[in-house]
Amino acid sequence: MATPAFADLLKFRLHKNLTRWLVSGPPFLFLLLFFLAPSLIMVLASFRYPGEFGGLAPLRDANPAVLQGLTLETYRFFFSDVIYAEIFFKSFGMALATTLACLVMAYPLALLIARSPRKHRDLMVLLVILPFASNFLVRVYAWMIILGPQSAFAHAIGSALELFGITPVPLLFSPVAVLIGMIYVHLPFMILPLYTNLEKHDPVLLDAAQDLGANAWRRFWDVTFPLSLPGIFAGSALVFIPVLGMFAIPDILGGTRDMLIGNLIKEQFLGVRDWPFGATLSIMLTLMVLAWAGFSMWLARKWSHSHA
Amino acid sequence: MRSSVALWAASLLVYLFLYVPLAIVVAYSFNDSRLNAEWVGFTWHWYQVLLHDEDMLQAAANSLLIAFIASTCATVLGTMAGLAMHRYKPKLLPFMVITPVAMPEILLGVSLLLFFIQVLNLTLGMLSVILAHITFCIGFVAIVVKARLAGMDESIFEAARDLGATPWKTFKHVTFPLILPAVVAGFLMSFTLSLDDFVITFFTAGVGVSTLPLQIYSMIKIAVTPEVNAVSTVLMLITLTMIVLAARFAPETLKARS
């Protein structure tokens, strides 16, 4: 009696495991090969010597004169010249400025949508997403037109500056142009998580605060704002991280001196073809992203503890 | 609750900030002038130029082919990943699915470039671009499918099993019809993302193949003519259609995109 039941159970277990592997196996293997392996290769590449004609030097070479094996040389090089630290610092500043600007611009709109009648909200959110539908390069290119020397906007800004006795500077190919482009491309990433958070707030809390005599200003800073911090953390991560690695916007809207980490990495891989140094820079960027993500999560956890 | 005038005014400015630049691009695509400076008169000229631009048409054909193959593969793999993540709660798979989407694009681009050339010894071209696109599209499909599954009543699947259905039969007759809207939405979203991708394509295309975004990039960098405005407008229309379709099939898509 017991044997067939056991056989059935075994068959069932086998079946279950087989199904599991049939379902998770293909995506797992694909990502193992095309995401995890390349990432590990990148770490390895950062410890190698550059090849004579670009790329990587061989790990083993019969000729002892050829540089081979593993080295910390690229890391030493990274820390030996202050210019790299400067570019990292500048990228960090750009990411921070973009995040703050997005936060200031996104907050009123997210709040307005969250406080609008339910039937209007979907449309208002859709209106935020629609510009997303245009190609990334098109959105950057639009600012090339607006900030370009021939545009009416640039003329207006120029005359306004002259009015105050400031010599107009070209808007395009400047850090300001890069910042505007960064804000424009990433703004919806701040609006949407903020709105998702603000929408969940219970209006009763604000009524209670009002009954207790809090004016609109205090109601915002003592009730709405602290409750929206998780949304702010989420939005900040979604804006900060892509800006940190962005190369296309400084490439199109910035001048030659507005180079950020992304441009430096691109230059190493496609320009001067020093792949080990490019890999080192990529590892440094990864560490910065991880540090920021860890910092955001720590803040979020600290916040949820203090409000538990 | 009443919203103050200041809130409305600030929000209106943000909406203007989002739309005016794109409106300018569209408007200048019909402008009868070589310069993006002032309005001269209406013309279809730049669209005619576009229709006779062999490089641009070839790039458009490549983009569509890449987007179709990559999003089809990503939909199959992403659906599997979504199912696996929902059913078996694996530890490593969610990390591998989400990270390519969450990290700066340039990192995936350069690591794949290194991997294709150094390890696979592959000549960069159509194949490398398709593989790269599948890698970042899987995550989006998996998230949409998983979200759809999470909102479902588990008892339906248990009922199918109790009635003696094999896992395959349960999938075919119960699970798949239920998640179909999410699968279609995931496909459309992958298609749009692939069609639009610039950064990862830039690193994995080599000199072998050009796509629409690569073509637009070289035009912006080398010589800006209003043809860029025309191709931008066409591209906007295509992506817009895709998004509206995706939103119709599964409203979750809009959330997953953020």
Interface residues (C-beta under 8 A of the other chain):
Chain A: H15 K16 T19 R20 V23 S24 P26 P27 F28 F30 L31 L32 F34 F35 L36 A37 P38 S39 I41 M42 A45 G55 L56 M105 A106 P108 L109 L111 L112 I113 R115 S116 V125 L126 L127 V128 I129 L130 P131 F132 A133 S134 N135 F136 L137 V138 R139 V140 Y141 A142 W143 M144 I145 I146 G148 Q150 S151 A152 Y184 L187 P188 F189 I191 L192 P193 T196 P203 L206 A216 L238 I241 P242 L244 G245 M246 F247 A248 D251 I252 G262 I265 K266 F269 L270 W275 G278 A279 S282 L285 T286 V289
Chain B: M1 S3 S4 A6 L7 W8 A10 S11 V14 Y15 F17 L18 Y19 P21 L22 I24 V25 Y28 L35 N36 A37 E38 V76 L77 G78 M80 A81 L83 A84 R87 Y88 P90 L92 L93 M96 V97 T99 P100 A102 M103 P104 E105 I106 L107 L108 V110 S111 L112 L113 L114 F115 I117 Q118 V119 L131 A132 I134 T135 I138 A142 T166 P167 T192 D196 F198 V199 F202 F203 L212 P213 I216 Y217 I220 K221 V224 V228 S232 L235 M236 T239 L240 M242 I243 A247 L254 K255 R257 S258
